[in-house]
Amino acid sequence: MAVTVVSGGLSVSEGVSETLEDVPPHVWKGLPDDMRLRRSAVNPNRIGVWAAQALPRGKRFGPFMGDKKKRSQVTSNVYMWEVYFPARGWMCVDATDPLKGNWLRYVNWARSAQEQNLFPLEINRAIYYKVLRPIGPGQELLVWYNGEDNPEIAAALEEERASSLSKKNSPRAKRARKKLLERERLAAVGLRGLKSTGPDRLRDRDMRESEEGVCETCVSLKA
Ligand SMILES: C[S@+](CC[C@H](N)C(=O)[O-])C[C@H]1O[C@@H](n2cnc3c(N)ncnc32)[C@H](O)[C@@H]1O
């Protein structure tokens, strides 16, 4: 693989063959046990991700890691996802530099809806890949989006929404919400003589995180 230095990082030149030797150690380390990296069948210049075991429909992987950049800073869209942040607008998670990405960077684009077996979804402004139809051992993982007009994807997104909603209404989420509200109420009326200590603050943060995690599942990608 030929590499060009881009703002201190490595960038794969398009059209140049990537080899297994180019895969950084952290990617090998993070690769799940049931996955293999080897030459892609859909793009001979690329490495692809292959299932070593059956992967059931609905299994989710991620998040897709990369450099967070503005669109204007991205030089190639092959390894980037755009995500909308209400306060900042569209931002990109760019894994062009292999050192910045994780193993999901090596999942290639399906050439047709028929060979697509993963679809991307956005949860709390991070991109995950979810298994659209069961993947057998020895099959290459291939992602594609074609929006909610595909009935299979529409059904999978609906399932994701329903599961997020049921997590939001789970006893655990309700307890966390109740505790957080109580804490905030006490703080507001000045009944807490002491300032939050480190662990206290961490607990508050944990509650907020679990709130965000269960409350806000967004599955919108640009059509
Ligand atoms: C990371 S994905 C492709 C993955 C695969 N590794 C590949 O190289 O073929 C990049 C593609 O998704 C498109 N894309 C990025 N953000 C998107 C979004 N929010 N909605 C829909 N498509 C998006 C990009 O334009 C680009 O074509």
The ligand as an SDF file (V2000), in Angstrom:
LIG
                    3D

 27 29  0  0  0  0  0  0  0  0999 V2000
  -17.8740    4.4140    5.5420 C   0  0  0  0  0  0  0  0  0  0  0  0
  -19.0400    4.2440    4.3050 S   0  0  0  0  0  0  0  0  0  0  0  0
  -18.4190    2.9980    3.1900 C   0  0  0  0  0  0  0  0  0  0  0  0
  -17.8150    1.8100    3.8360 C   0  0  0  0  0  0  0  0  0  0  0  0
  -16.8980    0.9190    3.0810 C   0  0  0  0  0  0  0  0  0  0  0  0
  -15.7660    0.6800    3.9270 N   0  0  0  0  0  0  0  0  0  0  0  0
  -16.3620    1.3460    1.7620 C   0  0  0  0  0  0  0  0  0  0  0  0
  -15.2890    1.9040    1.7300 O   0  0  0  0  0  0  0  0  0  0  0  0
  -16.9690    1.0860    0.7240 O   0  0  0  0  0  0  0  0  0  0  0  0
  -18.6700    5.6390    3.3300 C   0  0  0  0  0  0  0  0  0  0  0  0
  -19.7790    5.9870    2.3540 C   0  0  0  0  0  0  0  0  0  0  0  0
  -20.9390    6.3740    3.0600 O   0  0  0  0  0  0  0  0  0  0  0  0
  -21.3920    7.6430    2.6050 C   0  0  0  0  0  0  0  0  0  0  0  0
  -21.9300    8.3550    3.7610 N   0  0  0  0  0  0  0  0  0  0  0  0
  -21.2450    8.9780    4.7270 C   0  0  0  0  0  0  0  0  0  0  0  0
  -22.0600    9.5000    5.6490 N   0  0  0  0  0  0  0  0  0  0  0  0
  -23.3140    9.1950    5.2880 C   0  0  0  0  0  0  0  0  0  0  0  0
  -24.5940    9.4440    5.8290 C   0  0  0  0  0  0  0  0  0  0  0  0
  -24.7530   10.1300    6.9560 N   0  0  0  0  0  0  0  0  0  0  0  0
  -25.6680    8.9600    5.1950 N   0  0  0  0  0  0  0  0  0  0  0  0
  -25.5200    8.2710    4.0690 C   0  0  0  0  0  0  0  0  0  0  0  0
  -24.3340    7.9840    3.4870 N   0  0  0  0  0  0  0  0  0  0  0  0
  -23.2460    8.4540    4.0730 C   0  0  0  0  0  0  0  0  0  0  0  0
  -20.1330    8.2960    2.0480 C   0  0  0  0  0  0  0  0  0  0  0  0
  -20.4480    9.2760    1.0820 O   0  0  0  0  0  0  0  0  0  0  0  0
  -19.4150    7.1200    1.4460 C   0  0  0  0  0  0  0  0  0  0  0  0
  -19.8900    6.8440    0.1630 O   0  0  0  0  0  0  0  0  0  0  0  0
  1  2  1  0
  2  3  1  0
  2 10  1  0
  3  4  1  0
  4  5  1  0
  5  6  1  0
  5  7  1  0
  7  8  2  0
  7  9  1  0
 10 11  1  0
 11 12  1  0
 11 26  1  0
 12 13  1  0
 13 14  1  0
 13 24  1  0
 14 15  1  0
 14 23  1  0
 15 16  2  0
 16 17  1  0
 17 18  1  0
 17 23  2  0
 18 19  1  0
 18 20  2  0
 20 21  1  0
 21 22  2  0
 22 23  1  0
 24 25  1  0
 24 26  1  0
 26 27  1  0
M  CHG  2   2   1   9  -1
M  END
$$$$
